[in-house]
Amino acid sequence: MPWTKDDYPDSLKNFMAPVREKAVEIANALLKDGYEEGRAISIATAQAKEWAEDHHKQVRKKGH
């Protein structure tokens, strides 16, 4: 099931919007390539964190 900026996995709820949106973009691409949902979320989360750090963006909301 593809995700959107308003409908995404619970594991991304504490991420800042740009990082969450990047994770959703990556996860959807992985799903399209045949990855299972859980694996796609895991890979996308790691890659979105790396993307955020490379672009000097805050990864998680304050307090999380």
PDB file of N, CA, C and O in Angstrom:
ATOM      1  N   MET A   1       0.845  -1.187   0.000  1.00  0.00           N
ATOM      2  CA  MET A   1       0.000   0.000   0.000  1.00  0.00           C
ATOM      3  C   MET A   1       0.884   1.241   0.000  1.00  0.00           C
ATOM      4  O   MET A   1       1.677   1.433   0.921  1.00  0.00           O
ATOM      5  N   PRO A   2       0.758   2.078  -1.014  1.00  0.00           N
ATOM      6  CA  PRO A   2       1.574   3.298  -1.025  1.00  0.00           C
ATOM      7  C   PRO A   2       1.125   4.285   0.057  1.00  0.00           C
ATOM      8  O   PRO A   2      -0.058   4.375   0.388  1.00  0.00           O
ATOM      9  N   TRP A   3       2.082   5.008   0.588  1.00  0.00           N
ATOM     10  CA  TRP A   3       1.800   5.985   1.630  1.00  0.00           C
ATOM     11  C   TRP A   3       1.806   7.395   1.054  1.00  0.00           C
ATOM     12  O   TRP A   3       2.278   7.629  -0.058  1.00  0.00           O
ATOM     13  N   THR A   4       1.272   8.329   1.838  1.00  0.00           N
ATOM     14  CA  THR A   4       1.239   9.736   1.438  1.00  0.00           C
ATOM     15  C   THR A   4       1.748  10.578   2.593  1.00  0.00           C
ATOM     16  O   THR A   4       2.059  10.047   3.659  1.00  0.00           O
ATOM     17  N   LYS A   5       1.838  11.898   2.389  1.00  0.00           N
ATOM     18  CA  LYS A   5       2.303  12.765   3.468  1.00  0.00           C
ATOM     19  C   LYS A   5       1.306  12.802   4.624  1.00  0.00           C
ATOM     20  O   LYS A   5       1.674  13.166   5.741  1.00  0.00           O
ATOM     21  N   ASP A   6       0.052  12.431   4.373  1.00  0.00           N
ATOM     22  CA  ASP A   6      -0.959  12.419   5.427  1.00  0.00           C
ATOM     23  C   ASP A   6      -1.279  11.016   5.934  1.00  0.00           C
ATOM     24  O   ASP A   6      -1.908  10.866   6.982  1.00  0.00           O
ATOM     25  N   ASP A   7      -0.862  10.010   5.218  1.00  0.00           N
ATOM     26  CA  ASP A   7      -1.131   8.613   5.585  1.00  0.00           C
ATOM     27  C   ASP A   7       0.180   7.844   5.464  1.00  0.00           C
ATOM     28  O   ASP A   7       0.569   7.413   4.379  1.00  0.00           O
ATOM     29  N   TYR A   8       0.855   7.681   6.608  1.00  0.00           N
ATOM     30  CA  TYR A   8       2.187   7.084   6.631  1.00  0.00           C
ATOM     31  C   TYR A   8       2.294   6.136   7.819  1.00  0.00           C
ATOM     32  O   TYR A   8       1.449   6.172   8.713  1.00  0.00           O
ATOM     33  N   PRO A   9       3.321   5.288   7.843  1.00  0.00           N
ATOM     34  CA  PRO A   9       3.480   4.344   8.953  1.00  0.00           C
ATOM     35  C   PRO A   9       3.639   5.062  10.296  1.00  0.00           C
ATOM     36  O   PRO A   9       4.254   6.126  10.367  1.00  0.00           O
ATOM     37  N   ASP A  10       3.091   4.482  11.346  1.00  0.00           N
ATOM     38  CA  ASP A  10       3.183   5.053  12.696  1.00  0.00           C
ATOM     39  C   ASP A  10       4.631   5.285  13.129  1.00  0.00           C
ATOM     40  O   ASP A  10       4.910   6.197  13.908  1.00  0.00           O
ATOM     41  N   SER A  11       5.538   4.470  12.632  1.00  0.00           N
ATOM     42  CA  SER A  11       6.936   4.600  13.039  1.00  0.00           C
ATOM     43  C   SER A  11       7.559   5.925  12.585  1.00  0.00           C
ATOM     44  O   SER A  11       8.643   6.285  13.042  1.00  0.00           O
ATOM     45  N   LEU A  12       6.890   6.643  11.699  1.00  0.00           N
ATOM     46  CA  LEU A  12       7.410   7.920  11.202  1.00  0.00           C
ATOM     47  C   LEU A  12       6.754   9.132  11.852  1.00  0.00           C
ATOM     48  O   LEU A  12       7.067  10.266  11.491  1.00  0.00           O
ATOM     49  N   LYS A  13       5.847   8.913  12.805  1.00  0.00           N
ATOM     50  CA  LYS A  13       5.067  10.018  13.354  1.00  0.00           C
ATOM     51  C   LYS A  13       5.892  11.068  14.096  1.00  0.00           C
ATOM     52  O   LYS A  13       5.477  12.225  14.166  1.00  0.00           O
ATOM     53  N   ASN A  14       7.045  10.696  14.650  1.00  0.00           N
ATOM     54  CA  ASN A  14       7.855  11.660  15.396  1.00  0.00           C
ATOM     55  C   ASN A  14       8.953  12.323  14.564  1.00  0.00           C
ATOM     56  O   ASN A  14       9.791  13.052  15.094  1.00  0.00           O
ATOM     57  N   PHE A  15       8.937  12.064  13.273  1.00  0.00           N
ATOM     58  CA  PHE A  15       9.921  12.669  12.397  1.00  0.00           C
ATOM     59  C   PHE A  15       9.433  14.041  11.925  1.00  0.00           C
ATOM     60  O   PHE A  15       8.231  14.277  11.798  1.00  0.00           O
ATOM     61  N   MET A  16      10.373  14.925  11.672  1.00  0.00           N
ATOM     62  CA  MET A  16      10.025  16.216  11.093  1.00  0.00           C
ATOM     63  C   MET A  16       9.434  15.959   9.702  1.00  0.00           C
ATOM     64  O   MET A  16       9.793  14.986   9.039  1.00  0.00           O
ATOM     65  N   ALA A  17       8.531  16.834   9.268  1.00  0.00           N
ATOM     66  CA  ALA A  17       7.813  16.618   8.005  1.00  0.00           C
ATOM     67  C   ALA A  17       8.727  16.357   6.802  1.00  0.00           C
ATOM     68  O   ALA A  17       8.466  15.417   6.051  1.00  0.00           O
ATOM     69  N   PRO A  18       9.793  17.154   6.585  1.00  0.00           N
ATOM     70  CA  PRO A  18      10.619  16.880   5.399  1.00  0.00           C
ATOM     71  C   PRO A  18      11.278  15.494   5.436  1.00  0.00           C
ATOM     72  O   PRO A  18      11.426  14.848   4.399  1.00  0.00           O
ATOM     73  N   VAL A  19      11.666  15.049   6.614  1.00  0.00           N
ATOM     74  CA  VAL A  19      12.313  13.739   6.748  1.00  0.00           C
ATOM     75  C   VAL A  19      11.274  12.639   6.567  1.00  0.00           C
ATOM     76  O   VAL A  19      11.535  11.636   5.903  1.00  0.00           O
ATOM     77  N   ARG A  20      10.114  12.827   7.149  1.00  0.00           N
ATOM     78  CA  ARG A  20       9.024  11.853   6.998  1.00  0.00           C
ATOM     79  C   ARG A  20       8.628  11.742   5.524  1.00  0.00           C
ATOM     80  O   ARG A  20       8.429  10.637   5.020  1.00  0.00           O
ATOM     81  N   GLU A  21       8.513  12.876   4.834  1.00  0.00           N
ATOM     82  CA  GLU A  21       8.134  12.856   3.424  1.00  0.00           C
ATOM     83  C   GLU A  21       9.199  12.160   2.571  1.00  0.00           C
ATOM     84  O   GLU A  21       8.863  11.457   1.617  1.00  0.00           O
ATOM     85  N   LYS A  22      10.471  12.347   2.903  1.00  0.00           N
ATOM     86  CA  LYS A  22      11.550  11.662   2.190  1.00  0.00           C
ATOM     87  C   LYS A  22      11.447  10.162   2.437  1.00  0.00           C
ATOM     88  O   LYS A  22      11.620   9.372   1.509  1.00  0.00           O
ATOM     89  N   ALA A  23      11.167   9.758   3.677  1.00  0.00           N
ATOM     90  CA  ALA A  23      11.025   8.339   4.002  1.00  0.00           C
ATOM     91  C   ALA A  23       9.851   7.729   3.238  1.00  0.00           C
ATOM     92  O   ALA A  23       9.955   6.612   2.731  1.00  0.00           O
ATOM     93  N   VAL A  24       8.753   8.443   3.154  1.00  0.00           N
ATOM     94  CA  VAL A  24       7.580   7.960   2.415  1.00  0.00           C
ATOM     95  C   VAL A  24       7.930   7.790   0.934  1.00  0.00           C
ATOM     96  O   VAL A  24       7.563   6.794   0.310  1.00  0.00           O
ATOM     97  N   GLU A  25       8.637   8.768   0.387  1.00  0.00           N
ATOM     98  CA  GLU A  25       9.048   8.709  -1.023  1.00  0.00           C
ATOM     99  C   GLU A  25       9.922   7.470  -1.273  1.00  0.00           C
ATOM    100  O   GLU A  25       9.712   6.736  -2.238  1.00  0.00           O
ATOM    101  N   ILE A  26      10.887   7.255  -0.404  1.00  0.00           N
ATOM    102  CA  ILE A  26      11.791   6.107  -0.546  1.00  0.00           C
ATOM    103  C   ILE A  26      11.032   4.796  -0.365  1.00  0.00           C
ATOM    104  O   ILE A  26      11.199   3.863  -1.150  1.00  0.00           O
ATOM    105  N   ALA A  27      10.202   4.728   0.667  1.00  0.00           N
ATOM    106  CA  ALA A  27       9.442   3.498   0.941  1.00  0.00           C
ATOM    107  C   ALA A  27       8.526   3.144  -0.225  1.00  0.00           C
ATOM    108  O   ALA A  27       8.425   1.976  -0.598  1.00  0.00           O
ATOM    109  N   ASN A  28       7.865   4.129  -0.796  1.00  0.00           N
ATOM    110  CA  ASN A  28       6.977   3.867  -1.939  1.00  0.00           C
ATOM    111  C   ASN A  28       7.775   3.334  -3.138  1.00  0.00           C
ATOM    112  O   ASN A  28       7.309   2.444  -3.849  1.00  0.00           O
ATOM    113  N   ALA A  29       8.963   3.877  -3.356  1.00  0.00           N
ATOM    114  CA  ALA A  29       9.813   3.387  -4.451  1.00  0.00           C
ATOM    115  C   ALA A  29      10.229   1.941  -4.192  1.00  0.00           C
ATOM    116  O   ALA A  29      10.262   1.124  -5.113  1.00  0.00           O
ATOM    117  N   LEU A  30      10.546   1.629  -2.938  1.00  0.00           N
ATOM    118  CA  LEU A  30      10.933   0.261  -2.595  1.00  0.00           C
ATOM    119  C   LEU A  30       9.767  -0.712  -2.770  1.00  0.00           C
ATOM    120  O   LEU A  30       9.953  -1.831  -3.246  1.00  0.00           O
ATOM    121  N   LEU A  31       8.567  -0.281  -2.384  1.00  0.00           N
ATOM    122  CA  LEU A  31       7.379  -1.124  -2.572  1.00  0.00           C
ATOM    123  C   LEU A  31       7.184  -1.420  -4.057  1.00  0.00           C
ATOM    124  O   LEU A  31       6.889  -2.549  -4.449  1.00  0.00           O
ATOM    125  N   LYS A  32       7.353  -0.393  -4.862  1.00  0.00           N
ATOM    126  CA  LYS A  32       7.198  -0.545  -6.310  1.00  0.00           C
ATOM    127  C   LYS A  32       8.220  -1.541  -6.867  1.00  0.00           C
ATOM    128  O   LYS A  32       7.955  -2.241  -7.844  1.00  0.00           O
ATOM    129  N   ASP A  33       9.392  -1.588  -6.226  1.00  0.00           N
ATOM    130  CA  ASP A  33      10.441  -2.521  -6.643  1.00  0.00           C
ATOM    131  C   ASP A  33      10.247  -3.929  -6.074  1.00  0.00           C
ATOM    132  O   ASP A  33      11.057  -4.819  -6.335  1.00  0.00           O
ATOM    133  N   GLY A  34       9.172  -4.132  -5.295  1.00  0.00           N
ATOM    134  CA  GLY A  34       8.853  -5.465  -4.810  1.00  0.00           C
ATOM    135  C   GLY A  34       9.250  -5.773  -3.380  1.00  0.00           C
ATOM    136  O   GLY A  34       9.111  -6.914  -2.938  1.00  0.00           O
ATOM    137  N   TYR A  35       9.742  -4.781  -2.642  1.00  0.00           N
ATOM    138  CA  TYR A  35      10.103  -5.022  -1.249  1.00  0.00           C
ATOM    139  C   TYR A  35       8.838  -5.198  -0.413  1.00  0.00           C
ATOM    140  O   TYR A  35       7.790  -4.634  -0.729  1.00  0.00           O
ATOM    141  N   GLU A  36       8.949  -5.984   0.656  1.00  0.00           N
ATOM    142  CA  GLU A  36       7.842  -6.140   1.598  1.00  0.00           C
ATOM    143  C   GLU A  36       7.711  -4.856   2.402  1.00  0.00           C
ATOM    144  O   GLU A  36       8.685  -4.123   2.576  1.00  0.00           O
ATOM    145  N   GLU A  37       6.505  -4.587   2.890  1.00  0.00           N
ATOM    146  CA  GLU A  37       6.215  -3.351   3.612  1.00  0.00           C
ATOM    147  C   GLU A  37       7.190  -3.072   4.756  1.00  0.00           C
ATOM    148  O   GLU A  37       7.767  -1.987   4.828  1.00  0.00           O
ATOM    149  N   GLY A  38       7.372  -4.037   5.641  1.00  0.00           N
ATOM    150  CA  GLY A  38       8.228  -3.846   6.807  1.00  0.00           C
ATOM    151  C   GLY A  38       9.662  -3.531   6.424  1.00  0.00           C
ATOM    152  O   GLY A  38      10.298  -2.665   7.025  1.00  0.00           O
ATOM    153  N   ARG A  39      10.162  -4.224   5.437  1.00  0.00           N
ATOM    154  CA  ARG A  39      11.546  -4.001   4.972  1.00  0.00           C
ATOM    155  C   ARG A  39      11.666  -2.628   4.304  1.00  0.00           C
ATOM    156  O   ARG A  39      12.654  -1.921   4.501  1.00  0.00           O
ATOM    157  N   ALA A  40      10.664  -2.259   3.523  1.00  0.00           N
ATOM    158  CA  ALA A  40      10.669  -0.956   2.855  1.00  0.00           C
ATOM    159  C   ALA A  40      10.699   0.174   3.879  1.00  0.00           C
ATOM    160  O   ALA A  40      11.429   1.151   3.708  1.00  0.00           O
ATOM    161  N   ILE A  41       9.911   0.044   4.939  1.00  0.00           N
ATOM    162  CA  ILE A  41       9.874   1.074   5.986  1.00  0.00           C
ATOM    163  C   ILE A  41      11.231   1.161   6.681  1.00  0.00           C
ATOM    164  O   ILE A  41      11.742   2.255   6.921  1.00  0.00           O
ATOM    165  N   SER A  42      11.801   0.029   6.996  1.00  0.00           N
ATOM    166  CA  SER A  42      13.090  -0.002   7.683  1.00  0.00           C
ATOM    167  C   SER A  42      14.191   0.661   6.851  1.00  0.00           C
ATOM    168  O   SER A  42      14.936   1.499   7.358  1.00  0.00           O
ATOM    169  N   ILE A  43      14.289   0.291   5.602  1.00  0.00           N
ATOM    170  CA  ILE A  43      15.304   0.860   4.711  1.00  0.00           C
ATOM    171  C   ILE A  43      15.051   2.348   4.516  1.00  0.00           C
ATOM    172  O   ILE A  43      15.977   3.155   4.597  1.00  0.00           O
ATOM    173  N   ALA A  44      13.805   2.711   4.261  1.00  0.00           N
ATOM    174  CA  ALA A  44      13.464   4.106   4.004  1.00  0.00           C
ATOM    175  C   ALA A  44      13.751   4.988   5.215  1.00  0.00           C
ATOM    176  O   ALA A  44      14.211   6.120   5.064  1.00  0.00           O
ATOM    177  N   THR A  45      13.485   4.480   6.407  1.00  0.00           N
ATOM    178  CA  THR A  45      13.753   5.240   7.628  1.00  0.00           C
ATOM    179  C   THR A  45      15.246   5.519   7.755  1.00  0.00           C
ATOM    180  O   THR A  45      15.647   6.650   8.027  1.00  0.00           O
ATOM    181  N   ALA A  46      16.063   4.500   7.563  1.00  0.00           N
ATOM    182  CA  ALA A  46      17.513   4.671   7.663  1.00  0.00           C
ATOM    183  C   ALA A  46      18.024   5.646   6.606  1.00  0.00           C
ATOM    184  O   ALA A  46      18.852   6.507   6.905  1.00  0.00           O
ATOM    185  N   GLN A  47      17.537   5.519   5.376  1.00  0.00           N
ATOM    186  CA  GLN A  47      18.006   6.399   4.306  1.00  0.00           C
ATOM    187  C   GLN A  47      17.524   7.829   4.503  1.00  0.00           C
ATOM    188  O   GLN A  47      18.253   8.769   4.184  1.00  0.00           O
ATOM    189  N   ALA A  48      16.318   8.017   5.019  1.00  0.00           N
ATOM    190  CA  ALA A  48      15.806   9.362   5.260  1.00  0.00           C
ATOM    191  C   ALA A  48      16.588  10.048   6.379  1.00  0.00           C
ATOM    192  O   ALA A  48      16.847  11.249   6.307  1.00  0.00           O
ATOM    193  N   LYS A  49      16.966   9.291   7.412  1.00  0.00           N
ATOM    194  CA  LYS A  49      17.805   9.851   8.486  1.00  0.00           C
ATOM    195  C   LYS A  49      19.141  10.314   7.916  1.00  0.00           C
ATOM    196  O   LYS A  49      19.615  11.407   8.224  1.00  0.00           O
ATOM    197  N   GLU A  50      19.732   9.481   7.094  1.00  0.00           N
ATOM    198  CA  GLU A  50      21.016   9.821   6.472  1.00  0.00           C
ATOM    199  C   GLU A  50      20.868  11.068   5.584  1.00  0.00           C
ATOM    200  O   GLU A  50      21.721  11.955   5.606  1.00  0.00           O
ATOM    201  N   TRP A  51      19.792  11.127   4.813  1.00  0.00           N
ATOM    202  CA  TRP A  51      19.516  12.285   3.964  1.00  0.00           C
ATOM    203  C   TRP A  51      19.416  13.552   4.806  1.00  0.00           C
ATOM    204  O   TRP A  51      19.988  14.584   4.454  1.00  0.00           O
ATOM    205  N   ALA A  52      18.684  13.470   5.927  1.00  0.00           N
ATOM    206  CA  ALA A  52      18.503  14.628   6.796  1.00  0.00           C
ATOM    207  C   ALA A  52      19.835  15.102   7.364  1.00  0.00           C
ATOM    208  O   ALA A  52      20.114  16.301   7.391  1.00  0.00           O
ATOM    209  N   GLU A  53      20.645  14.170   7.811  1.00  0.00           N
ATOM    210  CA  GLU A  53      21.949  14.538   8.368  1.00  0.00           C
ATOM    211  C   GLU A  53      22.834  15.179   7.299  1.00  0.00           C
ATOM    212  O   GLU A  53      23.540  16.149   7.574  1.00  0.00           O
ATOM    213  N   ASP A  54      22.797  14.638   6.088  1.00  0.00           N
ATOM    214  CA  ASP A  54      23.593  15.197   4.990  1.00  0.00           C
ATOM    215  C   ASP A  54      23.142  16.606   4.611  1.00  0.00           C
ATOM    216  O   ASP A  54      23.935  17.411   4.124  1.00  0.00           O
ATOM    217  N   HIS A  55      21.861  16.893   4.838  1.00  0.00           N
ATOM    218  CA  HIS A  55      21.307  18.202   4.498  1.00  0.00           C
ATOM    219  C   HIS A  55      21.118  19.096   5.738  1.00  0.00           C
ATOM    220  O   HIS A  55      20.439  20.121   5.677  1.00  0.00           O
ATOM    221  N   HIS A  56      21.722  18.695   6.843  1.00  0.00           N
ATOM    222  CA  HIS A  56      21.688  19.466   8.096  1.00  0.00           C
ATOM    223  C   HIS A  56      20.256  19.792   8.527  1.00  0.00           C
ATOM    224  O   HIS A  56      19.944  20.920   8.908  1.00  0.00           O
ATOM    225  N   LYS A  57      19.407  18.784   8.455  1.00  0.00           N
ATOM    226  CA  LYS A  57      18.015  18.943   8.875  1.00  0.00           C
ATOM    227  C   LYS A  57      17.782  18.191  10.172  1.00  0.00           C
ATOM    228  O   LYS A  57      18.395  17.153  10.420  1.00  0.00           O
ATOM    229  N   GLN A  58      16.902  18.717  10.987  1.00  0.00           N
ATOM    230  CA  GLN A  58      16.514  18.049  12.224  1.00  0.00           C
ATOM    231  C   GLN A  58      15.703  16.817  11.852  1.00  0.00           C
ATOM    232  O   GLN A  58      14.781  16.894  11.040  1.00  0.00           O
ATOM    233  N   VAL A  59      16.047  15.684  12.447  1.00  0.00           N
ATOM    234  CA  VAL A  59      15.401  14.413  12.094  1.00  0.00           C
ATOM    235  C   VAL A  59      14.072  14.241  12.823  1.00  0.00           C
ATOM    236  O   VAL A  59      13.042  13.982  12.200  1.00  0.00           O
ATOM    237  N   ARG A  60      14.104  14.387  14.145  1.00  0.00           N
ATOM    238  CA  ARG A  60      12.894  14.130  14.938  1.00  0.00           C
ATOM    239  C   ARG A  60      12.355  15.407  15.574  1.00  0.00           C
ATOM    240  O   ARG A  60      13.072  16.391  15.757  1.00  0.00           O
ATOM    241  N   LYS A  61      11.076  15.354  15.901  1.00  0.00           N
ATOM    242  CA  LYS A  61      10.460  16.463  16.613  1.00  0.00           C
ATOM    243  C   LYS A  61      11.117  16.593  17.977  1.00  0.00           C
ATOM    244  O   LYS A  61      11.585  15.597  18.528  1.00  0.00           O
ATOM    245  N   LYS A  62      11.162  17.773  18.522  1.00  0.00           N
ATOM    246  CA  LYS A  62      11.787  18.003  19.833  1.00  0.00           C
ATOM    247  C   LYS A  62      11.138  17.102  20.876  1.00  0.00           C
ATOM    248  O   LYS A  62       9.919  16.928  20.897  1.00  0.00           O
ATOM    249  N   GLY A  63      11.979  16.529  21.746  1.00  0.00           N
ATOM    250  CA  GLY A  63      11.479  15.660  22.811  1.00  0.00           C
ATOM    251  C   GLY A  63      11.336  14.201  22.419  1.00  0.00           C
ATOM    252  O   GLY A  63      10.871  13.387  23.216  1.00  0.00           O
ATOM    253  N   HIS A  64      11.734  13.859  21.189  1.00  0.00           N
ATOM    254  CA  HIS A  64      11.586  12.448  20.733  1.00  0.00           C
ATOM    255  C   HIS A  64      12.914  11.930  20.282  1.00  0.00           C
ATOM    256  O   HIS A  64      13.017  10.777  19.864  1.00  0.00           O
TER     257      HIS A  64
END
